[in-house]
Amino acid sequence: MAKKTNIKEKSEAELTKMLKEKREELRKLRFSAAGARPKDSNGPTKSRKEIARLLTEMGSRAKKA
């Protein structure tokens, strides 16, 4: 099991980088699922939830600033 990252401790640049990586991962999962049976059928759901967590954290930081 992967170690859970605490996004509240990350900097703004790290959050932006993580968001870009997760969006790219989601794009790859979507295209791989279109061609054949995916290995992890919950992969896109997990990616979308992680993207939402990152956007929520970034939005709350923007409101505080």
PDB file as gemmi writes it, atoms N, CA and C in Angstrom:
CRYST1    1.000    1.000    1.000  90.00  90.00  90.00 P 1                      
ATOM      1  N   MET A   1       0.840  -1.177   0.000  1.00  0.00           N  
ATOM      2  CA  MET A   1       0.000   0.000   0.000  1.00  0.00           C  
ATOM      3  C   MET A   1       0.886   1.241   0.000  1.00  0.00           C  
ATOM      4  N   ALA A   2       0.526   2.185  -0.838  1.00  0.00           N  
ATOM      5  CA  ALA A   2       1.321   3.391  -0.974  1.00  0.00           C  
ATOM      6  C   ALA A   2       1.129   4.305   0.229  1.00  0.00           C  
ATOM      7  N   LYS A   3       2.183   5.032   0.530  1.00  0.00           N  
ATOM      8  CA  LYS A   3       2.118   5.983   1.639  1.00  0.00           C  
ATOM      9  C   LYS A   3       1.236   7.165   1.232  1.00  0.00           C  
ATOM     10  N   LYS A   4       0.318   7.530   2.083  1.00  0.00           N  
ATOM     11  CA  LYS A   4      -0.602   8.614   1.795  1.00  0.00           C  
ATOM     12  C   LYS A   4       0.111   9.952   1.965  1.00  0.00           C  
ATOM     13  N   THR A   5      -0.052  10.816   0.980  1.00  0.00           N  
ATOM     14  CA  THR A   5       0.583  12.126   1.052  1.00  0.00           C  
ATOM     15  C   THR A   5      -0.376  13.126   1.682  1.00  0.00           C  
ATOM     16  N   ASN A   6       0.180  13.995   2.494  1.00  0.00           N  
ATOM     17  CA  ASN A   6      -0.615  15.028   3.134  1.00  0.00           C  
ATOM     18  C   ASN A   6      -0.499  16.293   2.287  1.00  0.00           C  
ATOM     19  N   ILE A   7      -1.579  16.642   1.597  1.00  0.00           N  
ATOM     20  CA  ILE A   7      -1.510  17.771   0.670  1.00  0.00           C  
ATOM     21  C   ILE A   7      -1.505  19.111   1.388  1.00  0.00           C  
ATOM     22  N   LYS A   8      -1.879  19.133   2.651  1.00  0.00           N  
ATOM     23  CA  LYS A   8      -1.861  20.390   3.400  1.00  0.00           C  
ATOM     24  C   LYS A   8      -0.438  20.864   3.679  1.00  0.00           C  
ATOM     25  N   GLU A   9       0.522  19.954   3.640  1.00  0.00           N  
ATOM     26  CA  GLU A   9       1.918  20.296   3.910  1.00  0.00           C  
ATOM     27  C   GLU A   9       2.693  20.644   2.650  1.00  0.00           C  
ATOM     28  N   LYS A  10       2.081  20.491   1.474  1.00  0.00           N  
ATOM     29  CA  LYS A  10       2.765  20.751   0.210  1.00  0.00           C  
ATOM     30  C   LYS A  10       2.726  22.236  -0.128  1.00  0.00           C  
ATOM     31  N   SER A  11       3.715  22.673  -0.908  1.00  0.00           N  
ATOM     32  CA  SER A  11       3.737  24.063  -1.356  1.00  0.00           C  
ATOM     33  C   SER A  11       2.821  24.217  -2.568  1.00  0.00           C  
ATOM     34  N   GLU A  12       2.590  25.456  -2.953  1.00  0.00           N  
ATOM     35  CA  GLU A  12       1.709  25.748  -4.091  1.00  0.00           C  
ATOM     36  C   GLU A  12       2.273  25.154  -5.383  1.00  0.00           C  
ATOM     37  N   ALA A  13       3.590  25.233  -5.563  1.00  0.00           N  
ATOM     38  CA  ALA A  13       4.212  24.687  -6.768  1.00  0.00           C  
ATOM     39  C   ALA A  13       4.087  23.171  -6.812  1.00  0.00           C  
ATOM     40  N   GLU A  14       4.248  22.525  -5.667  1.00  0.00           N  
ATOM     41  CA  GLU A  14       4.119  21.072  -5.604  1.00  0.00           C  
ATOM     42  C   GLU A  14       2.688  20.637  -5.903  1.00  0.00           C  
ATOM     43  N   LEU A  15       1.717  21.386  -5.402  1.00  0.00           N  
ATOM     44  CA  LEU A  15       0.319  21.070  -5.685  1.00  0.00           C  
ATOM     45  C   LEU A  15       0.014  21.199  -7.175  1.00  0.00           C  
ATOM     46  N   THR A  16       0.539  22.239  -7.791  1.00  0.00           N  
ATOM     47  CA  THR A  16       0.329  22.436  -9.221  1.00  0.00           C  
ATOM     48  C   THR A  16       0.947  21.301 -10.021  1.00  0.00           C  
ATOM     49  N   LYS A  17       2.137  20.881  -9.623  1.00  0.00           N  
ATOM     50  CA  LYS A  17       2.810  19.782 -10.310  1.00  0.00           C  
ATOM     51  C   LYS A  17       2.036  18.476 -10.140  1.00  0.00           C  
ATOM     52  N   MET A  18       1.551  18.213  -8.924  1.00  0.00           N  
ATOM     53  CA  MET A  18       0.774  17.004  -8.670  1.00  0.00           C  
ATOM     54  C   MET A  18      -0.520  17.008  -9.487  1.00  0.00           C  
ATOM     55  N   LEU A  19      -1.153  18.174  -9.589  1.00  0.00           N  
ATOM     56  CA  LEU A  19      -2.389  18.298 -10.345  1.00  0.00           C  
ATOM     57  C   LEU A  19      -2.157  17.985 -11.818  1.00  0.00           C  
ATOM     58  N   LYS A  20      -1.082  18.509 -12.354  1.00  0.00           N  
ATOM     59  CA  LYS A  20      -0.750  18.254 -13.757  1.00  0.00           C  
ATOM     60  C   LYS A  20      -0.506  16.759 -13.989  1.00  0.00           C  
ATOM     61  N   GLU A  21       0.225  16.120 -13.065  1.00  0.00           N  
ATOM     62  CA  GLU A  21       0.505  14.689 -13.192  1.00  0.00           C  
ATOM     63  C   GLU A  21      -0.771  13.847 -13.105  1.00  0.00           C  
ATOM     64  N   LYS A  22      -1.664  14.199 -12.183  1.00  0.00           N  
ATOM     65  CA  LYS A  22      -2.912  13.446 -12.027  1.00  0.00           C  
ATOM     66  C   LYS A  22      -3.815  13.597 -13.242  1.00  0.00           C  
ATOM     67  N   ARG A  23      -3.854  14.786 -13.816  1.00  0.00           N  
ATOM     68  CA  ARG A  23      -4.669  14.985 -15.019  1.00  0.00           C  
ATOM     69  C   ARG A  23      -4.119  14.179 -16.188  1.00  0.00           C  
ATOM     70  N   GLU A  24      -2.797  14.117 -16.298  1.00  0.00           N  
ATOM     71  CA  GLU A  24      -2.173  13.323 -17.354  1.00  0.00           C  
ATOM     72  C   GLU A  24      -2.459  11.831 -17.132  1.00  0.00           C  
ATOM     73  N   GLU A  25      -2.391  11.388 -15.884  1.00  0.00           N  
ATOM     74  CA  GLU A  25      -2.694   9.994 -15.546  1.00  0.00           C  
ATOM     75  C   GLU A  25      -4.141   9.661 -15.905  1.00  0.00           C  
ATOM     76  N   LEU A  26      -5.061  10.557 -15.596  1.00  0.00           N  
ATOM     77  CA  LEU A  26      -6.469  10.349 -15.913  1.00  0.00           C  
ATOM     78  C   LEU A  26      -6.670  10.261 -17.424  1.00  0.00           C  
ATOM     79  N   ARG A  27      -5.984  11.105 -18.160  1.00  0.00           N  
ATOM     80  CA  ARG A  27      -6.081  11.070 -19.625  1.00  0.00           C  
ATOM     81  C   ARG A  27      -5.610   9.729 -20.161  1.00  0.00           C  
ATOM     82  N   LYS A  28      -4.498   9.234 -19.651  1.00  0.00           N  
ATOM     83  CA  LYS A  28      -3.972   7.935 -20.090  1.00  0.00           C  
ATOM     84  C   LYS A  28      -4.931   6.804 -19.736  1.00  0.00           C  
ATOM     85  N   LEU A  29      -5.522   6.874 -18.551  1.00  0.00           N  
ATOM     86  CA  LEU A  29      -6.466   5.836 -18.147  1.00  0.00           C  
ATOM     87  C   LEU A  29      -7.698   5.829 -19.050  1.00  0.00           C  
ATOM     88  N   ARG A  30      -8.169   7.003 -19.419  1.00  0.00           N  
ATOM     89  CA  ARG A  30      -9.339   7.079 -20.292  1.00  0.00           C  
ATOM     90  C   ARG A  30      -9.056   6.467 -21.656  1.00  0.00           C  
ATOM     91  N   PHE A  31      -7.903   6.783 -22.230  1.00  0.00           N  
ATOM     92  CA  PHE A  31      -7.579   6.259 -23.545  1.00  0.00           C  
ATOM     93  C   PHE A  31      -7.272   4.771 -23.509  1.00  0.00           C  
ATOM     94  N   SER A  32      -6.669   4.299 -22.448  1.00  0.00           N  
ATOM     95  CA  SER A  32      -6.382   2.862 -22.360  1.00  0.00           C  
ATOM     96  C   SER A  32      -7.661   2.064 -22.160  1.00  0.00           C  
ATOM     97  N   ALA A  33      -8.636   2.646 -21.460  1.00  0.00           N  
ATOM     98  CA  ALA A  33      -9.906   1.962 -21.225  1.00  0.00           C  
ATOM     99  C   ALA A  33     -10.735   1.893 -22.504  1.00  0.00           C  
ATOM    100  N   ALA A  34     -10.544   2.829 -23.407  1.00  0.00           N  
ATOM    101  CA  ALA A  34     -11.321   2.847 -24.642  1.00  0.00           C  
ATOM    102  C   ALA A  34     -10.907   1.710 -25.566  1.00  0.00           C  
ATOM    103  N   GLY A  35      -9.641   1.307 -25.504  1.00  0.00           N  
ATOM    104  CA  GLY A  35      -9.144   0.281 -26.421  1.00  0.00           C  
ATOM    105  C   GLY A  35      -9.326  -1.131 -25.915  1.00  0.00           C  
ATOM    106  N   ALA A  36      -9.130  -1.341 -24.646  1.00  0.00           N  
ATOM    107  CA  ALA A  36      -9.173  -2.695 -24.102  1.00  0.00           C  
ATOM    108  C   ALA A  36      -9.678  -2.648 -22.667  1.00  0.00           C  
ATOM    109  N   ARG A  37      -9.784  -3.808 -22.083  1.00  0.00           N  
ATOM    110  CA  ARG A  37     -10.255  -3.909 -20.704  1.00  0.00           C  
ATOM    111  C   ARG A  37      -9.176  -3.369 -19.755  1.00  0.00           C  
ATOM    112  N   PRO A  38      -9.515  -2.399 -18.922  1.00  0.00           N  
ATOM    113  CA  PRO A  38      -8.497  -1.816 -18.028  1.00  0.00           C  
ATOM    114  C   PRO A  38      -8.139  -2.766 -16.880  1.00  0.00           C  
ATOM    115  N   LYS A  39      -6.911  -2.649 -16.387  1.00  0.00           N  
ATOM    116  CA  LYS A  39      -6.472  -3.466 -15.256  1.00  0.00           C  
ATOM    117  C   LYS A  39      -7.192  -3.048 -13.984  1.00  0.00           C  
ATOM    118  N   ASP A  40      -7.270  -1.752 -13.783  1.00  0.00           N  
ATOM    119  CA  ASP A  40      -7.923  -1.219 -12.585  1.00  0.00           C  
ATOM    120  C   ASP A  40      -9.136  -0.412 -13.030  1.00  0.00           C  
ATOM    121  N   SER A  41     -10.308  -0.990 -12.874  1.00  0.00           N  
ATOM    122  CA  SER A  41     -11.510  -0.306 -13.350  1.00  0.00           C  
ATOM    123  C   SER A  41     -11.861   0.907 -12.495  1.00  0.00           C  
ATOM    124  N   ASN A  42     -11.326   0.991 -11.288  1.00  0.00           N  
ATOM    125  CA  ASN A  42     -11.567   2.148 -10.418  1.00  0.00           C  
ATOM    126  C   ASN A  42     -10.502   3.216 -10.568  1.00  0.00           C  
ATOM    127  N   GLY A  43      -9.556   3.041 -11.455  1.00  0.00           N  
ATOM    128  CA  GLY A  43      -8.473   3.992 -11.644  1.00  0.00           C  
ATOM    129  C   GLY A  43      -8.937   5.391 -11.981  1.00  0.00           C  
ATOM    130  N   PRO A  44      -9.828   5.547 -12.973  1.00  0.00           N  
ATOM    131  CA  PRO A  44     -10.304   6.906 -13.278  1.00  0.00           C  
ATOM    132  C   PRO A  44     -11.031   7.558 -12.107  1.00  0.00           C  
ATOM    133  N   THR A  45     -11.793   6.799 -11.372  1.00  0.00           N  
ATOM    134  CA  THR A  45     -12.514   7.344 -10.216  1.00  0.00           C  
ATOM    135  C   THR A  45     -11.533   7.835  -9.159  1.00  0.00           C  
ATOM    136  N   LYS A  46     -10.504   7.042  -8.889  1.00  0.00           N  
ATOM    137  CA  LYS A  46      -9.496   7.431  -7.902  1.00  0.00           C  
ATOM    138  C   LYS A  46      -8.773   8.705  -8.341  1.00  0.00           C  
ATOM    139  N   SER A  47      -8.444   8.782  -9.629  1.00  0.00           N  
ATOM    140  CA  SER A  47      -7.747   9.957 -10.146  1.00  0.00           C  
ATOM    141  C   SER A  47      -8.612  11.210 -10.042  1.00  0.00           C  
ATOM    142  N   ARG A  48      -9.890  11.088 -10.394  1.00  0.00           N  
ATOM    143  CA  ARG A  48     -10.787  12.239 -10.312  1.00  0.00           C  
ATOM    144  C   ARG A  48     -10.935  12.725  -8.877  1.00  0.00           C  
ATOM    145  N   LYS A  49     -11.013  11.797  -7.939  1.00  0.00           N  
ATOM    146  CA  LYS A  49     -11.141  12.190  -6.528  1.00  0.00           C  
ATOM    147  C   LYS A  49      -9.876  12.886  -6.038  1.00  0.00           C  
ATOM    148  N   GLU A  50      -8.714  12.397  -6.461  1.00  0.00           N  
ATOM    149  CA  GLU A  50      -7.453  13.027  -6.073  1.00  0.00           C  
ATOM    150  C   GLU A  50      -7.347  14.427  -6.672  1.00  0.00           C  
ATOM    151  N   ILE A  51      -7.789  14.578  -7.933  1.00  0.00           N  
ATOM    152  CA  ILE A  51      -7.787  15.894  -8.573  1.00  0.00           C  
ATOM    153  C   ILE A  51      -8.701  16.845  -7.801  1.00  0.00           C  
ATOM    154  N   ALA A  52      -9.859  16.354  -7.386  1.00  0.00           N  
ATOM    155  CA  ALA A  52     -10.793  17.187  -6.623  1.00  0.00           C  
ATOM    156  C   ALA A  52     -10.185  17.603  -5.292  1.00  0.00           C  
ATOM    157  N   ARG A  53      -9.472  16.702  -4.628  1.00  0.00           N  
ATOM    158  CA  ARG A  53      -8.818  17.046  -3.359  1.00  0.00           C  
ATOM    159  C   ARG A  53      -7.788  18.153  -3.563  1.00  0.00           C  
ATOM    160  N   LEU A  54      -7.004  18.029  -4.632  1.00  0.00           N  
ATOM    161  CA  LEU A  54      -5.983  19.035  -4.913  1.00  0.00           C  
ATOM    162  C   LEU A  54      -6.619  20.389  -5.222  1.00  0.00           C  
ATOM    163  N   LEU A  55      -7.663  20.386  -6.047  1.00  0.00           N  
ATOM    164  CA  LEU A  55      -8.323  21.644  -6.389  1.00  0.00           C  
ATOM    165  C   LEU A  55      -8.984  22.276  -5.171  1.00  0.00           C  
ATOM    166  N   THR A  56      -9.536  21.465  -4.292  1.00  0.00           N  
ATOM    167  CA  THR A  56     -10.157  21.979  -3.076  1.00  0.00           C  
ATOM    168  C   THR A  56      -9.120  22.652  -2.183  1.00  0.00           C  
ATOM    169  N   GLU A  57      -7.978  22.002  -2.019  1.00  0.00           N  
ATOM    170  CA  GLU A  57      -6.910  22.572  -1.190  1.00  0.00           C  
ATOM    171  C   GLU A  57      -6.396  23.877  -1.806  1.00  0.00           C  
ATOM    172  N   MET A  58      -6.211  23.892  -3.116  1.00  0.00           N  
ATOM    173  CA  MET A  58      -5.727  25.101  -3.777  1.00  0.00           C  
ATOM    174  C   MET A  58      -6.755  26.234  -3.656  1.00  0.00           C  
ATOM    175  N   GLY A  59      -8.037  25.901  -3.753  1.00  0.00           N  
ATOM    176  CA  GLY A  59      -9.089  26.904  -3.628  1.00  0.00           C  
ATOM    177  C   GLY A  59      -9.172  27.472  -2.225  1.00  0.00           C  
ATOM    178  N   SER A  60      -9.020  26.616  -1.218  1.00  0.00           N  
ATOM    179  CA  SER A  60      -9.084  27.110   0.159  1.00  0.00           C  
ATOM    180  C   SER A  60      -7.884  27.999   0.476  1.00  0.00           C  
ATOM    181  N   ARG A  61      -6.744  27.678  -0.099  1.00  0.00           N  
ATOM    182  CA  ARG A  61      -5.563  28.542   0.102  1.00  0.00           C  
ATOM    183  C   ARG A  61      -5.755  29.886  -0.581  1.00  0.00           C  
ATOM    184  N   ALA A  62      -6.396  29.882  -1.744  1.00  0.00           N  
ATOM    185  CA  ALA A  62      -6.623  31.143  -2.467  1.00  0.00           C  
ATOM    186  C   ALA A  62      -7.581  32.034  -1.684  1.00  0.00           C  
ATOM    187  N   LYS A  63      -8.570  31.448  -1.034  1.00  0.00           N  
ATOM    188  CA  LYS A  63      -9.519  32.231  -0.253  1.00  0.00           C  
ATOM    189  C   LYS A  63      -8.853  32.859   0.977  1.00  0.00           C  
ATOM    190  N   LYS A  64      -7.926  32.135   1.576  1.00  0.00           N  
ATOM    191  CA  LYS A  64      -7.234  32.635   2.773  1.00  0.00           C  
ATOM    192  C   LYS A  64      -6.296  33.787   2.426  1.00  0.00           C  
ATOM    193  N   ALA A  65      -5.734  33.749   1.242  1.00  0.00           N  
ATOM    194  CA  ALA A  65      -4.744  34.767   0.855  1.00  0.00           C  
ATOM    195  C   ALA A  65      -5.344  36.063   0.434  1.00  0.00           C  
TER     196      ALA A  65                                                      
END                                                                             
